Amino acid sequence: MTHASPLRVGYGTGMDGAGLKPGATFRESGRQLQEKDGQMDFALTDQQELVRATARQFMETELRPRLRQYEKEEHFPAEEIRKLGEMGFCGMLVPEEWGGAGADTVSYVLMLEEVARVDASTAVTLSVTNSVVAGPLLAHGTGEQKKRWLPRLARGEMLGAFSLTEPAAGSDAAGIEARAERHGDEYVLNGTKSWVTNGGEAGLYIVFAKTDPAAGRKGVSAFLIEPSAPGFRVARHEDKMGLRISRSVELALENCEVPANQLLGGEGEGLKIALAGLDSGRLGIAAQSVGVAQGAMEMAARYAKQRRAFGQAIAEFQAIQWKLADMQTEIDAARMLVWQGAAMRDAGVKKLGRYASEAKLYASEMANRVVYHAVQIHGSSGYSRECEIERLYRDARVLTIYEGTSEIQRMVIARELLGAGFGRSA
Ligand SMILES: Cc1cc2nc3c(=O)[nH]c(=O)nc-3n(C[C@H](O)[C@H](O)[C@H](O)COP(=O)(O)OP(=O)(O)OC[C@H]3O[C@@H](n4cnc5c(N)ncnc54)[C@H](O)[C@@H]3O)c2cc1C
């Protein structure tokens, strides 16, 4: 097998001989849910299957054996992420000319699902760098900005971070207080950013700050900042309930100096850029949710076949069987919403908001129901720190919170159903 840039395929999958060229790259590669003679086609292309198999194989062999130790030590899996980057998984939606994999969105969500099936922390690391950093840079960056950062991001040589949330403003993104003042040919930023995923590990941060506080939503601008910028500091690490091997930090911007040519898009376009990035970001979190739920269901099914009570495996009890059946049915329903959103993005649909929100809302809440039942099937073992399902239970909780809470997703969906006069943008 060759390890060709930009996307290495067939990682130990045994698929190299399946008529697929080893080392082939993933271009626009067909779509799901395509209308063909009035029929819906749910089949994945060979390339999409290969992305899925490659991600699964990597996560099972390279990360799963080390996860328990990493979790105990809160060790950020930099080495594994570097390898995932070499495989093209840090820049999946970035065209090959910019060093990316040039893959379709369906392949992207398949990759994230498979990563999250084993480890939700690694999935959010990849989701952020792909969806809300490389994506906006590709869409809104100048040629110069793309040249400087995009290939390195796309190849996973550096990670990206997205810094919108502040201690006093999360859902209400227009309420951020960070300020950016123009002084000659630079901006000076002051403020605090919280819950920055990949913070402390990233080589590039998209930071949102107000250039015109009087303009409300239209006064927010986006800046591309390297951690070496004067006045830029990681102030502290969050001590989280779950996702213990991902990084979440608070950033302090203290007279942080940023050259004017590191403004992303125009002044006042920050919120538009952030919200557009969140469309594919939310599909990513929805895919992460499906992966977490699938992993939990598989653990519960395995345990149910082993654990005996009243003289038989608990899997013999109809109560357990029905739980598992309901869990898988909900997972598949969520997966279809994720694939629908991804296929629509690949088909060039511009207004993805409602579909990304539906996928994120349903999949994240579904994942929490599924992990709840998975712990229940494990009984007391599921409550032990020694048992893997306990990690998934903690990891799942954030899915309904970040990249827009469930309440905010419902606002986005309802606004589209009812018209712009009802409910504000989120
Ligand atoms: C692990 C983790 C990683 C994160 N990573 C990032 C990151 O990389 N970058 C980043 O910028 N942010 C990140 N976040 C922040 C995350 O996006 C916010 O936490 C989220 O948007 C919610 O904001 P908040 O926590 O301030 O809650 P709040 O906005 O204070 O909301 C509190 C509650 O009120 C509800 N609420 C608020 N407004 C309304 C309304 N209008 N109608 C009904 N209910 C409402 C909310 O749904 C929620 O239930 C991360 C958070 C976590 C936990």
The ligand as a Gaussian input file, in Angstrom:
#p B3LYP/6-31G(d) Opt

LIG

0 1
 C      -16.385000      20.868000      25.725000
 C      -16.775000      22.158000      25.098000
 C      -16.111000      22.591000      23.966000
 C      -16.439000      23.819000      23.380000
 N      -15.710000      24.260000      22.304000
 C      -15.902000      25.520000      21.853000
 C      -15.035000      26.073000      20.851000
 O      -14.130000      25.404000      20.347000
 N      -15.224000      27.370000      20.488000
 C      -16.219000      28.142000      21.009000
 O      -16.328000      29.301000      20.625000
 N      -17.066000      27.633000      21.958000
 C      -16.923000      26.357000      22.397000
 N      -17.746000      25.846000      23.365000
 C      -18.798000      26.683000      23.908000
 C      -20.185000      26.262000      23.474000
 O      -20.381000      26.457000      22.100000
 C      -21.193000      27.030000      24.345000
 O      -21.075000      26.477000      25.631000
 C      -22.600000      26.915000      23.847000
 O      -22.770000      27.677000      22.683000
 C      -23.624000      27.379000      24.900000
 O      -23.261000      28.604000      25.436000
 P      -23.218000      28.809000      27.022000
 O      -22.477000      27.679000      27.606000
 O      -22.736000      30.170000      27.286000
 O      -24.728000      28.688000      27.494000
 P      -25.781000      29.877000      27.573000
 O      -25.857000      30.580000      26.274000
 O      -25.534000      30.659000      28.788000
 O      -27.126000      29.040000      27.762000
 C      -27.515000      28.489000      29.010000
 C      -28.863000      27.796000      28.810000
 O      -29.837000      28.737000      28.349000
 C      -30.400000      28.298000      27.131000
 N      -30.699000      29.454000      26.283000
 C      -29.888000      30.480000      25.938000
 N      -30.524000      31.296000      25.107000
 C      -31.777000      30.801000      24.916000
 C      -32.921000      31.195000      24.162000
 N      -32.898000      32.287000      23.398000
 N      -34.026000      30.417000      24.203000
 C      -34.057000      29.291000      24.962000
 N      -33.001000      28.867000      25.693000
 C      -31.888000      29.603000      25.674000
 C      -29.336000      27.411000      26.499000
 O      -29.896000      26.539000      25.552000
 C      -28.776000      26.696000      27.723000
 O      -29.624000      25.636000      28.059000
 C      -17.473000      24.610000      23.929000
 C      -18.176000      24.164000      25.050000
 C      -17.837000      22.951000      25.632000
 C      -18.581000      22.517000      26.861000

